[in-house]
């Protein structure tokens, strides 16, 4: 086999793996696979017409994002829905994100301020619910919401912390998609506006306090909502 042929084959496998990963990720986020469902490489490979190696590579990436678990001697599965799991994620976010926000306020430049303002504007202009997506937050709003929170924190300039945020956010977003839960007494738009105002005013204490309270209310909403199925975790 020539070097060119080998390179072409490797590139083709990478493209296939990327496609399978994207489809699998979207399917989990849409709820096509219920909490606790097994993700069988053989079935996925047959369904998508690719090799087991390609599927396993995609599954490893999904596990790395917190959208699947690798179970000893039992393959892969969608995470089971348990209050304990989401409480641990919420605790980690409450510890880490306010620190990152303080760093952003200290280090962020004028471009960061402009991006915070722009991302908040986009969030306020994006409908949270649309009829075709039912009770779940709309995909467009979910992305605008992620971008706003990510932008608030990316002024910290620490790549490792931002990668940690990305993983925690994805896990939290999965729980939010499953919950399909609306809290009529919560004014999320006001919370986001206060976050923007405190960040742009360079008021680190207020911003950290508002963010902590915001994350706490989100966690409470997720753990108080009805579960799709019982869990055996203690």
C-alpha positions as CSV (number, residue, x, y, z in Angstrom):
1,X,0.0,0.0,0.0
2,X,1.4,3.4,-1.0
3,X,1.6,6.3,1.5
4,X,-1.1,8.2,-0.5
5,X,-3.5,5.2,-0.3
6,X,-2.8,4.8,3.4
7,X,-3.4,8.5,4.1
8,X,-6.6,8.4,2.1
9,X,-7.9,5.4,4.0
10,X,-7.1,7.0,7.3
11,X,-8.8,10.2,6.3
12,X,-11.9,8.3,5.2
13,X,-12.1,6.5,8.5
14,X,-11.8,9.7,10.4
15,X,-14.6,11.3,8.4
16,X,-16.9,8.2,9.0
17,X,-16.1,8.3,12.7
18,X,-17.0,12.0,12.8
19,X,-20.3,11.4,11.1
20,X,-21.2,8.5,13.4
21,X,-20.2,10.5,16.4
22,X,-22.3,13.5,15.3
23,X,-25.4,11.3,14.6
24,X,-25.0,9.4,17.9
25,X,-24.6,12.6,19.9
26,X,-27.6,14.2,18.3
27,X,-29.7,11.1,18.9
28,X,-28.8,11.0,22.6
29,X,-29.6,14.7,23.0
30,X,-32.9,14.3,21.2
31,X,-33.9,11.5,23.6
32,X,-33.9,8.8,21.0
33,X,-32.1,6.7,23.6
34,X,-33.7,6.6,27.0
35,X,-31.8,7.0,30.3
36,X,-29.9,3.8,31.0
37,X,-30.4,2.3,27.5
38,X,-27.5,0.1,26.2
39,X,-25.6,1.5,23.3
40,X,-24.6,-1.7,21.5
41,X,-21.7,-1.3,19.0
42,X,-22.8,-4.2,16.8
43,X,-26.3,-2.7,16.5
44,X,-25.0,0.8,15.8
45,X,-22.5,-0.5,13.2
46,X,-25.3,-2.4,11.4
47,X,-27.7,0.5,11.6
48,X,-25.2,3.0,10.2
49,X,-23.4,0.7,7.8
50,X,-20.0,1.1,9.2
51,X,-17.3,-1.0,11.0
52,X,-17.2,-1.8,14.7
53,X,-13.9,0.1,14.9
54,X,-15.6,3.3,13.6
55,X,-18.5,2.9,16.1
56,X,-16.3,2.3,19.0
57,X,-14.2,5.4,18.3
58,X,-17.4,7.5,18.2
59,X,-18.6,5.9,21.4
60,X,-15.4,6.7,23.2
61,X,-15.8,10.4,22.2
62,X,-19.4,10.4,23.5
63,X,-18.3,8.9,26.8
64,X,-15.6,11.6,27.0
65,X,-18.4,14.2,26.8
66,X,-20.4,12.6,29.6
67,X,-23.2,11.6,27.2
68,X,-22.6,7.9,27.7
69,X,-21.0,5.6,30.3
70,X,-18.5,2.8,29.7
71,X,-19.6,-0.1,31.9
72,X,-17.2,-2.8,33.0
73,X,-17.8,-6.0,31.0
74,X,-21.2,-4.5,29.8
75,X,-20.2,-2.2,27.0
76,X,-21.7,1.3,26.7
77,X,-25.0,2.9,27.9
78,X,-26.7,6.2,28.1
79,X,-26.3,7.6,31.7
80,X,-29.1,6.5,34.1
81,X,-31.2,9.4,35.4
82,X,-30.5,9.9,39.0
83,X,-30.7,12.9,41.3
84,X,-27.3,12.0,42.7
85,X,-25.6,12.3,39.4
86,X,-27.0,15.7,38.6
87,X,-26.4,17.0,42.1
88,X,-22.7,16.1,41.7
89,X,-22.6,17.9,38.4
90,X,-24.3,20.9,39.9
91,X,-21.9,20.9,42.8
92,X,-18.9,20.9,40.5
93,X,-20.4,23.7,38.4
94,X,-21.1,25.8,41.5
95,X,-17.5,25.3,42.7
96,X,-15.8,25.9,39.3
97,X,-17.8,28.4,37.3
98,X,-17.9,31.3,39.7
99,X,-14.1,31.1,40.0
100,X,-13.9,31.2,36.2
101,X,-16.2,34.1,36.1
102,X,-14.1,36.1,38.5
103,X,-11.1,35.3,36.4
104,X,-12.9,36.5,33.2
105,X,-13.9,39.8,34.9
106,X,-10.3,40.3,36.0
107,X,-8.7,39.3,32.6
108,X,-11.4,40.0,30.0
109,X,-10.7,42.8,27.5
110,X,-13.0,45.0,25.5
111,X,-13.5,42.3,22.9
112,X,-14.7,40.0,25.7
113,X,-17.2,42.6,26.9
114,X,-18.5,43.0,23.3
115,X,-19.0,39.3,23.0
116,X,-20.8,39.0,26.3
117,X,-23.2,41.8,25.2
118,X,-23.7,40.2,21.8
119,X,-24.3,36.7,23.2
120,X,-26.8,38.0,25.7
121,X,-28.6,39.9,23.0
122,X,-28.9,36.7,20.9
123,X,-30.2,34.8,24.0
124,X,-32.9,37.4,24.6
125,X,-34.0,37.3,21.0
126,X,-34.2,33.5,20.7
127,X,-37.6,31.8,21.6
128,X,-37.1,29.3,24.4
129,X,-40.0,27.2,23.2
130,X,-41.3,26.5,19.7
131,X,-44.4,24.4,18.9
132,X,-42.6,21.8,16.8
133,X,-40.2,20.9,19.6
134,X,-42.9,20.5,22.2
135,X,-42.2,21.0,25.9
136,X,-38.4,20.9,25.5
137,X,-36.3,24.0,25.2
138,X,-35.8,24.8,21.5
139,X,-32.5,23.7,20.0
140,X,-31.8,27.3,19.0
141,X,-32.4,28.6,22.5
142,X,-30.3,25.9,24.0
143,X,-27.3,26.8,21.8
144,X,-27.8,30.6,22.5
145,X,-27.9,29.7,26.2
146,X,-24.7,27.7,26.1
147,X,-23.0,30.4,24.1
148,X,-23.9,33.1,26.6
149,X,-22.6,31.1,29.6
150,X,-19.5,30.0,27.6
151,X,-18.7,33.6,26.6
152,X,-19.1,34.9,30.2
153,X,-16.3,32.4,31.2
154,X,-14.0,32.4,28.2
155,X,-12.5,35.7,29.3
156,X,-10.6,33.6,31.9
157,X,-8.2,32.5,29.2
158,X,-7.6,29.1,30.7
159,X,-8.1,26.3,28.1
160,X,-8.2,23.5,30.7
161,X,-10.9,25.1,32.7
162,X,-13.0,25.9,29.6
163,X,-12.8,22.3,28.5
164,X,-14.0,21.2,31.9
165,X,-16.9,23.7,31.6
166,X,-17.8,22.2,28.2
167,X,-18.0,18.7,29.6
168,X,-20.1,19.8,32.6
169,X,-22.4,21.8,30.4
170,X,-23.1,18.9,28.0
171,X,-24.0,16.7,31.0
172,X,-26.3,19.3,32.4
173,X,-27.9,19.9,29.0
174,X,-28.7,16.2,28.7
175,X,-30.5,16.4,32.1
176,X,-32.3,19.5,31.0
177,X,-33.5,17.9,27.7
178,X,-34.8,14.9,29.7
179,X,-36.7,17.0,32.2
180,X,-39.0,18.8,29.8
181,X,-39.8,20.9,32.9
182,X,-41.0,24.5,33.0
183,X,-40.8,26.5,36.2
184,X,-43.4,29.3,35.8
185,X,-42.1,31.0,39.0
186,X,-38.6,31.4,37.7
187,X,-37.5,34.5,35.7
188,X,-34.5,33.1,33.8
189,X,-34.3,36.2,31.6
190,X,-33.9,38.4,34.6
191,X,-31.1,36.1,36.0
192,X,-29.3,36.3,32.7
193,X,-29.6,40.1,32.5
194,X,-28.2,40.4,36.0
195,X,-25.3,38.2,35.1
196,X,-24.5,40.3,32.1
197,X,-24.8,43.6,34.0
198,X,-22.6,42.4,36.9
199,X,-19.9,41.0,34.5
200,X,-19.8,44.2,32.4
201,X,-19.7,46.3,35.5
202,X,-16.7,44.3,36.6
203,X,-18.4,43.5,39.9
204,X,-16.9,40.1,40.5
205,X,-18.6,39.5,43.9
206,X,-22.1,40.2,42.6
207,X,-21.5,38.3,39.4
208,X,-20.2,35.2,41.3
209,X,-23.2,35.4,43.7
210,X,-25.7,35.7,40.9
211,X,-24.2,32.8,39.0
212,X,-24.1,30.6,42.0
213,X,-27.8,31.3,42.7
214,X,-28.6,30.7,39.0
215,X,-26.9,27.3,39.0
216,X,-28.5,26.3,42.3
217,X,-32.0,27.0,40.9
218,X,-31.2,25.1,37.8
219,X,-30.1,22.1,39.8
220,X,-33.2,22.3,42.0
221,X,-35.5,22.3,39.0
222,X,-33.8,19.3,37.5
223,X,-33.8,17.2,40.6
224,X,-37.4,18.1,41.5
225,X,-38.9,17.3,38.2
226,X,-40.5,13.8,37.6
227,X,-38.1,11.2,36.3
228,X,-38.6,9.2,33.2
229,X,-37.8,6.0,35.0
230,X,-36.8,4.9,38.5
231,X,-33.1,4.4,39.2
232,X,-31.4,1.8,41.4
233,X,-28.7,4.2,42.5
234,X,-28.5,5.2,46.2
